[in-house]
Amino acid sequence: MPTKNNMIRLKSFTGNAWYNISLDRRTCDCPAFRMMPGPPCKHLNAFGIYSERKPFIPSSHPTFSQALSGLVKSLRIRRVEDAVYWLVYLDNFREKTSRFRVARRLLIGSAEDGHSVAVMEKVVERFSMLTRGDTDLLYLAAEAVRICKIPNWWHPASGGPDYIYSGLVGERELLHFADEHNLENMTKLIEQGVEKRKKTTALAGVMGLSDARLGSTKQAELILASAKKHQHPLAERLAQVHLSARSALSGDNNFLCQAAWMMAGGQSPVADTMEPVFAAEVMELLDKAKNRWKRPQPIPGWCCDGVHSAGEDVRFMGMWNHMFAVCRAFEHYGRVDPDDEWIDKFRCDDGLEIESSLQSIAEHDQLQSGGR
C-alpha cells in the first residue's frame, strides 16, 4: 500500500532493483523514466499512470474525442440514456471518418464491455451498414441498447470478474516474463495456458503477440487455428468475429483475449444471451436525448480519462487494473456509479512486489545521495 506520502517502492519486473514511485508526482526513479521525455515507464503504467494528463475543461459541446469517450464510458457502466445522448451529439460531426469511428467503438464495446458472443456477432453483422453516413442513427442507437441489455464484465452474472482478474494477472505475468516476447514464446504461452487450464498464462500469451510484431489479422488466424485444434466453438466464433471486421479491428485484441480465456477454462453464462431490441424503445431514447440537447450540460469528468481524450478521471478506462477496480467497486456498493467514492481497497496490486515502509524509502534515498 502507498505510504502517507503516497510513495511506493516497487521491485523491477526484470531484475532485483527497487524503484521509488510517487503517485502524487507521477514519477519513478528507474532508468527508463529518467530518459524522459516520452511515455511513462512500465512501473508507472502498472499503477494506472500513463501519459501526462491533458488539461480538462468541461464543455457542453466537447471535442469529438471527448464525446466518443463519453459514449464508451456510458456503455461501460451501462448508462444507456447517456450512451444515446452522446450518439446524438456525435452524429453532428460530418468528417469522413466520424461515422466509422463511432461504429467501430460500438463493435469494440460489444466485446470490451460484454461477454455475449451472440451480441458481438449481431453487431459485426451490421457493422458495414453502421459505418455508412446515410444510415439512420436509429440503427446505431439500437446496437448501443443491445450491448447495454447484457450484464457487463463487472457484474458476476456475466462471468466477467474472473476474466478481468485473469487478464490483470496475465498482464503482470507478461511483465515478469524473462524471455524475449517473440512469436514462438507467445504461442507456447497460449498453448500452455489452454492445455493446463491456466487462464492467466493464455491471456499473457495473447497480449504478448503484439510485442512479437504479429499483425492483428494473423493473431486472429492463430487463435482460430488453436480454437479448432481444441474444438472450442465459442473461441472459434470470437476469432471469426474479429476476422469479419479485420481492418476495423487492427490493433484491437478484445475478441481474441476472450477466446483465449474461454479456451483455458473461462466461462460466461451470457455467451449466447441476446435480448430483443424494439424500435419503439430506441426512438424513445433518441427523443429523450434530443430533448436533453436543448439544454446541454458540461460533459461529466467521469467520461474523460486523460489518455483517450483530455480529462483526468481514469476509473473507467479499458485497462485491466482499472477494470478490476470497477469489479471491486460493484462488490462494495452493489452498483457502478461515478458519484461513489473510489477507495484504496479497489486497487489490485497482485503480481507486483511492493515494499512500502517509510524507513526503506528513506534508506534508499540516502544511498542514492551517497549517504549524505
C-alpha positions as CSV (number, residue, x, y, z in Angstrom):
1,M,0.0,0.0,0.0
2,P,1.2,3.6,-0.5
3,T,2.8,5.4,2.4
4,K,1.3,8.5,3.9
5,N,3.3,10.5,1.4
6,N,1.8,8.4,-1.4
7,M,5.2,6.8,-2.2
8,I,5.7,3.2,-3.2
9,R,8.8,1.0,-3.6
10,L,8.3,-1.5,-6.5
11,K,10.7,-4.3,-7.4
12,S,11.9,-4.3,-11.0
13,F,10.0,-6.6,-13.3
14,T,13.2,-8.0,-14.9
15,G,15.8,-7.8,-12.1
16,N,16.5,-7.3,-8.4
17,A,16.5,-3.5,-8.4
18,W,13.9,-1.5,-6.4
19,Y,12.4,1.8,-7.6
20,N,10.7,4.6,-5.8
21,I,7.3,5.7,-7.3
22,S,5.5,8.9,-6.3
23,L,1.8,8.5,-7.1
24,D,1.3,12.2,-6.4
25,R,4.1,13.5,-8.6
26,R,3.7,10.7,-11.2
27,T,7.4,9.9,-11.1
28,C,9.6,6.9,-10.9
29,D,13.4,6.8,-10.4
30,C,14.0,3.9,-12.8
31,P,16.4,4.5,-15.7
32,A,13.6,4.4,-18.3
33,F,11.7,7.2,-16.6
34,R,14.9,9.3,-16.3
35,M,15.2,9.1,-20.1
36,M,12.0,11.1,-20.5
37,P,10.5,12.9,-22.3
38,G,8.4,10.1,-23.5
39,P,5.7,7.9,-22.2
40,P,5.8,6.9,-18.5
41,C,7.7,3.7,-17.7
42,K,6.1,0.3,-17.2
43,H,6.3,0.7,-13.5
44,L,4.1,3.8,-13.5
45,N,1.8,2.0,-16.0
46,A,1.3,-0.8,-13.6
47,F,-0.3,1.7,-11.2
48,G,-2.5,3.2,-13.9
49,I,-0.3,6.2,-14.6
50,Y,0.1,6.6,-18.3
51,S,0.8,9.9,-20.2
52,E,0.8,13.3,-18.7
53,R,-2.8,14.2,-18.4
54,K,-4.2,16.7,-20.8
55,P,-5.9,19.7,-19.3
56,F,-9.6,19.1,-18.9
57,I,-12.1,22.0,-19.3
58,P,-15.6,20.6,-19.2
59,S,-17.7,21.9,-22.1
60,S,-21.3,21.4,-23.1
61,H,-20.1,20.9,-26.6
62,P,-16.9,18.8,-26.2
63,T,-14.5,17.6,-28.8
64,F,-15.2,14.6,-30.9
65,S,-12.7,12.5,-28.9
66,Q,-14.3,13.5,-25.6
67,A,-17.8,12.8,-26.8
68,L,-16.6,9.4,-28.2
69,S,-15.0,8.7,-24.8
70,G,-18.4,9.6,-23.2
71,L,-20.1,7.0,-25.4
72,V,-17.5,4.4,-24.5
73,K,-17.7,5.1,-20.7
74,S,-21.6,5.2,-20.8
75,L,-21.7,1.7,-22.5
76,R,-19.1,0.5,-19.9
77,I,-21.2,1.4,-16.9
78,R,-24.5,0.6,-18.6
79,R,-26.0,4.1,-18.7
80,V,-27.9,3.6,-21.9
81,E,-29.6,7.0,-21.9
82,D,-26.2,8.7,-21.7
83,A,-24.8,6.4,-24.5
84,V,-27.6,7.5,-26.8
85,Y,-27.2,11.1,-25.7
86,W,-23.6,11.0,-26.9
87,L,-24.5,9.2,-30.1
88,V,-26.9,12.1,-31.0
89,Y,-24.1,14.6,-30.5
90,L,-21.5,12.6,-32.4
91,D,-23.9,12.4,-35.3
92,N,-23.3,16.1,-35.8
93,F,-19.7,15.6,-36.8
94,R,-19.6,15.0,-40.6
95,E,-15.9,14.4,-41.2
96,K,-15.2,11.4,-43.5
97,T,-14.2,9.1,-40.7
98,S,-16.6,10.2,-38.0
99,R,-19.3,7.6,-38.5
100,F,-16.7,4.8,-39.0
101,R,-15.1,5.7,-35.6
102,V,-18.4,5.7,-33.8
103,A,-19.5,2.3,-35.4
104,R,-16.0,0.9,-34.6
105,R,-16.3,1.8,-30.9
106,L,-19.7,0.1,-30.8
107,L,-18.2,-3.0,-32.3
108,I,-15.2,-3.0,-29.9
109,G,-17.6,-2.2,-27.0
110,S,-19.6,-5.3,-27.7
111,A,-16.5,-7.3,-26.6
112,E,-14.6,-4.9,-24.4
113,D,-17.8,-4.3,-22.4
114,G,-19.6,-7.5,-22.7
115,H,-19.4,-11.3,-22.8
116,S,-22.2,-12.2,-25.1
117,V,-20.7,-13.7,-28.2
118,A,-24.2,-13.6,-29.7
119,V,-24.3,-9.8,-29.3
120,M,-20.8,-9.4,-30.8
121,E,-21.9,-11.4,-33.8
122,K,-25.0,-9.3,-34.3
123,V,-23.0,-6.0,-34.1
124,V,-20.4,-7.2,-36.6
125,E,-23.1,-8.5,-38.9
126,R,-24.4,-4.9,-39.1
127,F,-21.1,-3.2,-38.9
128,S,-20.7,-2.3,-42.6
129,M,-24.2,-0.7,-42.6
130,L,-23.4,1.2,-39.3
131,T,-20.3,2.8,-40.8
132,R,-22.3,4.5,-43.7
133,G,-23.1,8.1,-43.3
134,D,-26.6,7.7,-44.7
135,T,-27.6,5.0,-42.2
136,D,-30.2,6.3,-39.8
137,L,-28.9,7.0,-36.3
138,L,-31.7,4.7,-35.0
139,Y,-29.6,1.6,-36.0
140,L,-26.5,2.7,-34.1
141,A,-28.6,3.5,-31.1
142,A,-30.2,0.1,-31.3
143,E,-26.8,-1.6,-31.1
144,A,-25.9,0.6,-28.0
145,V,-29.2,-0.6,-26.4
146,R,-28.4,-4.3,-27.4
147,I,-25.0,-4.1,-25.7
148,C,-26.4,-2.4,-22.6
149,K,-29.1,-5.1,-22.1
150,I,-26.4,-7.7,-21.2
151,P,-24.6,-7.5,-17.9
152,N,-21.1,-6.1,-18.2
153,W,-17.8,-7.7,-17.0
154,W,-18.1,-6.1,-13.6
155,H,-21.3,-7.9,-12.9
156,P,-21.0,-11.5,-11.6
157,A,-23.8,-12.7,-13.8
158,S,-21.5,-12.3,-16.8
159,G,-18.6,-14.3,-15.5
160,G,-16.6,-11.2,-16.2
161,P,-14.8,-10.6,-12.8
162,D,-12.9,-13.8,-13.4
163,Y,-12.0,-12.7,-16.9
164,I,-10.8,-9.3,-15.6
165,Y,-8.7,-10.8,-12.8
166,S,-7.2,-13.3,-15.2
167,G,-6.3,-10.5,-17.6
168,L,-4.8,-8.4,-14.8
169,V,-2.6,-11.2,-13.5
170,G,-1.7,-12.3,-17.1
171,E,-0.5,-8.8,-17.9
172,R,1.7,-8.9,-14.8
173,E,3.0,-12.4,-15.8
174,L,4.0,-10.9,-19.1
175,L,5.9,-8.1,-17.4
176,H,7.9,-10.6,-15.5
177,F,8.4,-13.0,-18.4
178,A,12.2,-13.1,-18.8
179,D,12.4,-14.4,-22.3
180,E,12.0,-12.3,-25.4
181,H,8.4,-11.6,-26.4
182,N,8.7,-13.4,-29.8
183,L,6.1,-15.3,-31.7
184,E,7.4,-18.7,-30.7
185,N,7.4,-17.9,-26.9
186,M,4.0,-16.2,-27.0
187,T,2.4,-19.1,-28.9
188,K,3.8,-21.5,-26.3
189,L,2.3,-19.5,-23.6
190,I,-1.1,-19.6,-25.2
191,E,-0.9,-23.3,-25.7
192,Q,0.4,-24.0,-22.2
193,G,-2.4,-21.9,-20.7
194,V,-5.0,-23.7,-22.7
195,E,-3.7,-27.2,-22.1
196,K,-3.0,-26.6,-18.3
197,R,-6.3,-24.6,-17.9
198,K,-4.3,-21.6,-16.7
199,K,-6.2,-18.6,-17.9
200,T,-3.7,-16.0,-16.8
201,T,-0.9,-17.7,-18.9
202,A,-3.1,-18.0,-22.0
203,L,-4.1,-14.3,-21.7
204,A,-0.4,-13.3,-21.2
205,G,0.4,-15.0,-24.5
206,V,-2.3,-13.2,-26.4
207,M,-1.2,-9.9,-25.0
208,G,2.4,-10.6,-26.0
209,L,1.6,-11.2,-29.6
210,S,1.6,-7.5,-30.3
211,D,5.1,-7.3,-28.8
212,A,6.1,-10.1,-31.2
213,R,5.0,-7.7,-34.0
214,L,2.3,-10.1,-35.2
215,G,-0.5,-8.2,-37.0
216,S,-4.0,-8.5,-35.6
217,T,-5.3,-10.5,-38.5
218,K,-2.5,-13.0,-38.1
219,Q,-3.2,-13.1,-34.4
220,A,-6.9,-13.9,-35.1
221,E,-5.9,-16.6,-37.5
222,L,-3.6,-18.1,-34.9
223,I,-6.3,-18.1,-32.2
224,L,-8.8,-19.6,-34.8
225,A,-6.4,-22.4,-35.5
226,S,-6.0,-23.0,-31.8
227,A,-9.7,-23.0,-31.2
228,K,-10.2,-25.6,-34.0
229,K,-7.4,-27.7,-32.6
230,H,-9.0,-27.7,-29.1
231,Q,-12.5,-28.0,-30.5
232,H,-13.8,-24.9,-28.8
233,P,-16.8,-23.5,-30.8
234,L,-17.2,-20.2,-28.8
235,A,-13.5,-19.4,-29.2
236,E,-13.9,-20.1,-33.0
237,R,-16.8,-17.7,-33.1
238,L,-14.9,-15.0,-31.4
239,A,-12.0,-15.3,-33.8
240,Q,-14.4,-15.2,-36.7
241,V,-16.0,-12.0,-35.4
242,H,-12.6,-10.4,-35.4
243,L,-11.8,-11.6,-38.9
244,S,-15.2,-10.4,-40.2
245,A,-14.1,-6.8,-39.4
246,R,-10.3,-7.3,-39.6
247,S,-9.5,-3.8,-41.0
248,A,-11.6,-2.1,-38.3
249,L,-10.1,-4.1,-35.5
250,S,-6.4,-3.6,-36.4
251,G,-4.7,-3.1,-33.1
252,D,-7.6,-4.5,-31.0
253,N,-7.4,-7.8,-29.2
254,N,-10.6,-7.8,-27.1
255,F,-12.2,-10.7,-29.0
256,L,-9.0,-12.7,-29.1
257,C,-8.4,-12.3,-25.3
258,Q,-11.9,-13.6,-24.6
259,A,-11.3,-16.5,-26.9
260,A,-8.1,-17.5,-25.1
261,W,-9.7,-17.1,-21.7
262,M,-12.6,-19.4,-22.7
263,M,-10.3,-22.0,-24.2
264,A,-8.3,-22.0,-20.9
265,G,-11.5,-22.7,-18.9
266,G,-13.2,-19.3,-18.6
267,Q,-16.9,-19.4,-18.7
268,S,-19.5,-16.8,-19.3
269,P,-23.2,-17.6,-18.5
270,V,-24.3,-14.9,-21.0
271,A,-22.2,-16.1,-24.0
272,D,-25.3,-17.0,-26.0
273,T,-27.6,-14.5,-24.5
274,M,-29.1,-11.7,-26.5
275,E,-32.2,-9.6,-25.6
276,P,-34.6,-8.3,-28.2
277,V,-34.4,-4.6,-29.1
278,F,-37.5,-2.8,-30.2
279,A,-37.7,0.3,-32.5
280,A,-40.2,2.0,-30.1
281,E,-37.8,1.8,-27.1
282,V,-34.9,3.1,-29.3
283,M,-37.0,6.0,-30.6
284,E,-38.0,6.9,-27.1
285,L,-34.3,7.1,-26.1
286,L,-33.5,9.2,-29.1
287,D,-36.3,11.6,-28.3
288,K,-35.1,11.9,-24.7
289,A,-31.5,12.6,-25.9
290,K,-32.6,15.3,-28.3
291,N,-34.6,17.0,-25.6
292,R,-31.6,16.9,-23.3
293,W,-29.6,18.6,-26.1
294,K,-31.9,21.6,-25.9
295,R,-30.3,22.4,-22.6
296,P,-26.9,20.7,-22.7
297,Q,-24.7,20.3,-19.6
298,P,-20.9,20.2,-19.5
299,I,-19.5,16.8,-20.2
300,P,-19.0,15.0,-16.8
301,G,-15.5,14.3,-15.7
302,W,-16.0,10.6,-15.5
303,C,-16.4,10.4,-19.3
304,C,-12.8,11.7,-19.9
305,D,-9.8,9.7,-18.8
306,G,-6.9,11.9,-20.0
307,V,-5.5,9.2,-22.3
308,H,-8.1,8.8,-25.0
309,S,-9.1,12.4,-24.7
310,A,-8.4,15.4,-22.5
311,G,-9.5,14.6,-19.0
312,E,-8.4,13.3,-15.6
313,D,-10.7,10.5,-14.4
314,V,-9.1,7.1,-15.1
315,R,-11.7,5.0,-13.2
316,F,-13.5,3.7,-16.3
317,M,-10.6,3.2,-18.6
318,G,-10.3,0.0,-20.5
319,M,-7.1,-1.1,-18.8
320,W,-7.0,-4.3,-16.8
321,N,-6.2,-2.7,-13.4
322,H,-8.9,-0.1,-13.7
323,M,-11.4,-2.7,-14.9
324,F,-10.6,-4.8,-11.8
325,A,-11.2,-1.8,-9.6
326,V,-14.6,-1.4,-11.1
327,C,-15.4,-5.1,-10.3
328,R,-14.4,-4.3,-6.7
329,A,-16.5,-1.2,-6.6
330,F,-19.5,-3.2,-7.7
331,E,-18.8,-5.8,-5.0
332,H,-18.6,-2.9,-2.4
333,Y,-21.6,-0.8,-3.5
334,G,-23.7,-3.3,-5.4
335,R,-23.7,-0.9,-8.4
336,V,-21.3,1.1,-10.6
337,D,-21.9,4.8,-10.2
338,P,-19.4,7.6,-10.9
339,D,-20.7,9.5,-7.9
340,D,-19.5,6.8,-5.5
341,E,-16.2,7.3,-3.7
342,W,-13.3,5.4,-5.1
343,I,-11.4,3.9,-2.2
344,D,-7.9,2.4,-1.9
345,K,-9.1,-1.2,-1.5
346,F,-10.5,-1.2,-5.0
347,R,-6.9,-1.2,-6.4
348,C,-5.3,-4.6,-7.1
349,D,-1.6,-5.0,-6.6
350,D,-1.4,-8.7,-7.3
351,G,1.7,-9.6,-9.2
352,L,3.6,-6.6,-8.0
353,E,6.4,-6.9,-5.4
354,I,5.9,-3.8,-3.2
355,E,7.8,-2.6,-0.2
356,S,6.1,0.5,1.3
357,S,7.7,1.3,4.6
358,L,8.8,4.9,5.0
359,Q,12.1,3.6,6.5
360,S,13.1,1.6,3.4
361,I,12.3,4.6,1.2
362,A,14.4,6.9,3.4
363,E,17.3,4.4,3.4
364,H,17.1,4.2,-0.4
365,D,17.1,8.0,-0.8
366,Q,20.2,8.1,1.5
367,L,22.0,5.6,-0.6
368,Q,21.1,7.4,-3.8
369,S,22.5,10.7,-2.4
370,G,25.8,9.0,-1.4
371,G,25.0,8.7,2.3
372,R,24.8,12.5,2.9
